[in-house]
Amino acid sequence: MISCTGQKQIGQKLKPTVITETVVHDTDDPAIWINPADASKSIIIGTDKDTDGGLYAFDLNGKIIHKVLGLKRPNNVDIEYGFSLNGKKTDIAAVTERETNKVKFYSLPELKEVGEISVFEGETERGPMGISMYKNPQTGDLFVIAGRKSGPKDRYLWQYKLSEKNGSITGEVVRKFGKYSGLKEIESIAVDDEKGYIYYSDEQFGVHQYYADPAKGNEELLVFGQGDFKSDVEGISIYPTSENTGYILVSNQQNDTFNIYLREDPAKGRIAEIPVSTIESDGSEVTNVNLGPKFPKGVFVAMSNGRVFHLYDWRLIEDRIQEAVKATK
């Protein structure tokens, strides 16, 4: 199989280790919550995108264990750990609800609603889609970075600092940043907390990189991936292999592949393109935590057509990356 840029793909399509139970309408974006007491009991959080949509929690066998229904087109979801809520450290999921122009917050793992923010107030273009969370390693401050269905050529993303008010999570905008090509839309956003970077997919242009800490300014640091995609640049996931090294995986949506870049230097270009069984993948997430016998080096989760999420044993992806790197030497 030859990719759109002529690079040879290594091997056949990867098959998922687990496929989740189906949701009602249209899966869109996953996140992974690591259970601090027993990582093998970690859960996958995923959105069901529709006017009468929902937020679902799956166990690592793909079974639905919790759900919140009646959301107005929930789009993307991300999680962070240890927000101080009512005097207790609480892990939270943040979800964009496009038709109400809100970000809603849910405590984990029970998916209890614990607050919301009205986003992009005062703008003619609102419709929140992409979301990622950032925890400053030095201060412990938590932030939400939100994108929208459409917006201006500059300041497309807004970043909100989270706080507690009357026992609920709220937030205030602390910066507006981010270039946009104007070609399609920006949805997928990912944050590397440890290295302090935000990445986002400008869908028919490339992947932009900025600092995650507002105090470091709004300078664009890098655009990468240009020319590597059949059409849409989609879901972004970050897999650390050490404090400073690892991989950035980006969905080549219409090719049913994932392009792989070096976390320490994405400007070096794509190092592998991995074909998967996942169809038209929009959102994805990955962890390097040992989740038990099925996923001892972590799990890669990708949304697929068919109202499901696919869970891949990371070792399968790692093998393909290593094969691709060897083939280029």
C-alpha positions in Angstrom: 0.0 0.0 0.0 1.3 3.4 -0.9 0.4 6.6 1.0 -0.6 9.9 -0.6 3.1 11.0 -0.3 4.6 7.9 -1.7 6.0 6.5 1.5 5.6 2.7 1.8 3.4 1.5 4.6 4.6 -1.4 6.6 2.4 -4.5 6.9 -1.4 -5.0 6.8 -4.0 -3.1 8.7 -3.7 -3.4 12.4 -6.7 -5.1 14.1 -8.1 -3.7 17.3 -7.6 -5.7 20.5 -11.1 -4.5 21.7 -14.0 -2.9 20.0 -16.5 -1.1 22.3 -20.2 -1.5 22.5 -22.0 0.8 20.1 -23.4 4.2 21.1 -26.7 5.5 19.7 -25.6 8.1 17.1 -22.0 8.8 16.2 -18.8 8.4 18.2 -16.5 11.3 17.9 -13.7 11.7 20.5 -12.2 9.5 23.3 -10.2 10.2 26.5 -8.6 7.8 28.9 -9.0 8.0 32.7 -6.3 6.1 34.7 -7.7 4.5 37.9 -5.2 5.4 40.6 -6.1 2.4 42.7 -5.9 -0.2 39.9 -4.9 0.8 36.4 -6.5 -2.4 35.0 -9.8 -0.8 36.0 -9.2 2.4 34.0 -11.9 3.6 31.7 -12.4 5.1 28.3 -14.6 8.2 28.1 -16.2 9.0 24.7 -18.7 11.3 23.1 -21.8 10.4 21.1 -22.2 13.4 18.7 -25.8 14.4 18.0 -28.5 16.9 19.0 -29.6 14.2 21.5 -26.1 13.0 22.2 -24.3 11.6 25.2 -21.1 11.0 27.1 -20.1 7.4 27.7 -17.7 5.5 29.9 -16.4 2.1 28.8 -14.3 -0.4 30.7 -11.2 -1.9 29.0 -13.3 -4.8 27.6 -15.4 -2.2 25.7 -18.5 -2.5 27.9 -20.6 0.6 28.7 -20.4 1.2 32.4 -21.7 4.8 32.7 -23.5 7.3 30.4 -24.9 10.8 30.4 -27.6 11.3 27.8 -29.5 14.4 26.5 -26.4 16.5 25.6 -26.8 18.9 22.7 -24.2 17.7 20.2 -21.2 16.9 22.5 -18.1 17.0 20.3 -14.8 16.5 22.0 -13.7 15.4 25.5 -10.5 15.6 27.5 -9.6 14.9 31.1 -7.3 16.2 33.9 -6.5 15.1 37.4 -6.6 16.7 40.8 -8.8 19.8 40.5 -9.6 21.0 44.0 -13.4 21.0 44.2 -15.2 21.4 47.5 -12.0 20.7 49.3 -11.4 17.4 47.5 -9.0 16.5 44.7 -11.3 15.6 41.8 -10.5 14.2 38.4 -12.6 15.9 35.7 -13.7 15.5 32.1 -14.4 18.6 30.0 -16.8 18.2 27.1 -17.7 20.7 24.3 -21.5 21.0 23.8 -21.7 22.7 20.4 -25.4 23.6 20.3 -25.4 25.4 23.6 -21.9 27.0 23.2 -20.7 25.5 26.5 -18.0 23.4 27.9 -19.4 21.1 30.6 -17.5 19.4 33.4 -18.0 15.9 34.9 -16.3 14.3 37.8 -14.6 10.9 37.2 -15.2 8.1 37.2 -19.0 8.5 38.0 -19.7 11.3 35.3 -21.5 13.6 37.7 -21.9 17.1 36.3 -19.9 19.6 38.3 -19.9 22.9 36.3 -19.8 24.6 33.0 -18.4 27.6 31.0 -20.1 29.6 28.3 -17.4 29.9 25.6 -16.6 32.3 22.8 -18.9 34.9 24.2 -19.4 38.0 22.1 -18.2 36.2 18.9 -20.4 35.7 15.8 -18.7 32.3 15.3 -19.0 30.1 18.3 -20.0 26.4 18.1 -17.3 24.8 20.3 -15.8 21.6 18.9 -12.2 20.7 19.9 -11.1 20.7 23.5 -8.0 19.9 25.5 -7.0 20.4 29.1 -3.6 21.6 30.5 -2.2 21.3 34.0 0.7 23.6 34.6 3.4 21.3 36.3 4.8 24.2 38.4 1.6 25.9 39.6 -0.9 23.2 39.4 -3.3 25.5 37.6 -5.8 23.9 35.3 -6.9 25.3 31.9 -9.2 24.4 29.1 -8.3 25.2 25.5 -11.3 25.3 23.2 -11.7 25.5 19.4 -14.8 26.0 17.3 -16.5 25.0 14.1 -15.3 28.1 12.3 -13.6 31.3 13.3 -11.1 34.1 12.4 -7.7 33.6 10.7 -6.1 34.5 14.1 -7.1 34.0 17.7 -9.2 30.9 16.7 -8.6 29.2 20.1 -9.5 30.5 23.5 -7.9 29.4 26.7 -9.8 29.4 30.0 -8.3 29.1 33.6 -10.5 27.0 35.8 -11.7 27.9 39.2 -14.3 26.9 41.8 -17.3 29.1 42.4 -20.2 28.2 44.7 -19.1 24.5 44.7 -19.0 24.3 40.9 -16.3 24.5 38.2 -16.2 27.7 36.2 -13.5 29.6 34.3 -12.4 32.8 32.7 -10.7 33.4 29.4 -7.0 34.2 29.8 -5.9 34.3 26.2 -7.1 34.1 22.6 -4.5 32.8 20.1 -3.9 30.4 17.2 -3.5 30.8 13.5 -6.0 29.3 11.1 -5.6 28.6 7.4 -9.3 29.2 6.6 -9.4 26.0 4.5 -11.8 23.9 6.6 -11.9 23.8 10.4 -9.9 23.1 13.6 -11.2 20.4 15.8 -8.5 18.1 17.3 -6.4 19.8 20.1 -3.8 18.0 22.3 -1.6 19.2 25.1 1.7 17.8 26.2 1.7 18.9 29.9 5.3 17.8 30.6 6.9 19.5 27.6 4.4 22.4 27.8 3.1 22.5 24.2 -0.3 22.7 22.5 -0.8 21.0 19.2 -3.9 21.4 17.0 -5.0 20.1 13.6 -5.8 22.7 10.9 -7.7 20.1 9.0 -6.5 20.7 5.4 -3.3 22.5 6.3 -1.1 20.9 9.0 -0.5 20.7 12.7 0.3 23.9 14.7 2.4 24.0 17.8 2.2 26.7 20.5 3.2 27.1 24.2 0.6 25.8 26.6 1.5 28.3 29.3 -0.2 31.7 28.6 2.7 33.5 30.3 5.0 32.3 27.5 3.1 34.2 24.8 1.3 33.5 21.6 4.1 32.9 19.2 3.6 30.0 16.7 6.5 27.6 17.2 6.0 25.2 14.3 3.7 23.8 11.6 4.3 20.2 10.6 2.7 17.4 8.6 2.1 19.5 5.5 1.8 17.3 2.5 1.5 14.1 4.6 -2.3 13.7 4.5 -4.7 12.6 1.9 -7.2 15.2 3.0 -8.1 16.0 6.6 -5.6 16.3 9.4 -7.5 14.9 12.5 -7.1 13.4 15.9 -3.8 14.0 17.8 -2.4 11.7 20.5 0.9 11.9 22.4 2.8 8.8 23.7 5.8 9.5 25.9 8.7 7.1 26.0 10.7 9.2 28.4 10.5 12.7 29.9 11.4 14.2 26.6 11.0 11.6 23.9 8.1 9.7 22.4 5.6 9.9 19.5 2.9 12.2 18.2 0.1 10.2 16.4 -2.1 12.1 13.9 -5.1 10.7 12.1 -4.8 10.7 8.3 -8.6 10.4 8.3 -9.5 9.6 4.7 -6.5 7.2 4.3 -7.5 5.2 7.5 -3.9 5.5 8.7 -2.1 7.3 11.5 1.0 9.4 10.8 3.7 9.2 13.4 6.1 12.1 14.3 8.8 12.3 17.0 7.6 14.0 20.1 11.1 15.5 20.7 11.3 16.9 17.1 8.2 16.7 15.0 9.8 19.1 12.5 11.9 16.1 11.3 8.8 14.9 9.5 6.7 11.8 9.5 8.7 8.7 10.6 5.9 6.1 9.9 2.4 5.8 8.5 0.4 2.9 10.1 -2.7 1.5 8.5 -5.5 0.6 10.9 -8.9 -1.1 10.8 -10.4 2.1 12.2 -12.5 3.8 9.6 -12.5 7.6 9.1 -11.0 8.3 12.5 -11.8 11.7 13.9 -10.6 11.6 17.5 -8.0 9.5 19.4 -6.1 9.2 22.6 -3.2 7.1 24.0 -1.5 6.3 27.3 1.8 4.7 28.1 0.5 3.3 31.5 0.5 -0.4 32.1 -3.2 -1.3 32.1 -2.9 -5.0 32.7 -2.3 -8.1 30.5 -4.1 -6.8 27.4 -2.4 -3.5 27.4 0.9 -3.8 29.4 2.6 -0.8 27.5 -0.6 1.2 27.3 -3.5 1.5 24.9 -4.3 3.6 21.8 -8.0 4.5 21.4 -9.5 5.7 18.2 -13.0 6.6 17.1 -14.3 4.6 14.1 -17.3 4.7 11.9 -19.9 2.2 13.1 -20.6 4.1 16.4 -17.7 2.5 18.2 -14.2 3.1 19.5 -11.2 0.8 18.8 -8.7 -0.1 21.4 -5.2 -1.1 20.2 -2.5 -2.8 22.3 0.3 -0.2 22.1 2.8 -3.0 21.4 1.3 -3.6 18.0 1.8 0.1 17.1 5.3 0.2 18.5 6.3 -2.8 16.4 5.0 -1.1 13.2 6.9 2.1 14.1 10.1 0.2 14.6 9.6 -1.7 11.3 9.0 1.6 9.5 12.1 3.2 11.0 14.3 0.2 10.1 13.0 0.2 6.5 14.2 3.8 6.0 17.8 3.1 7.2 
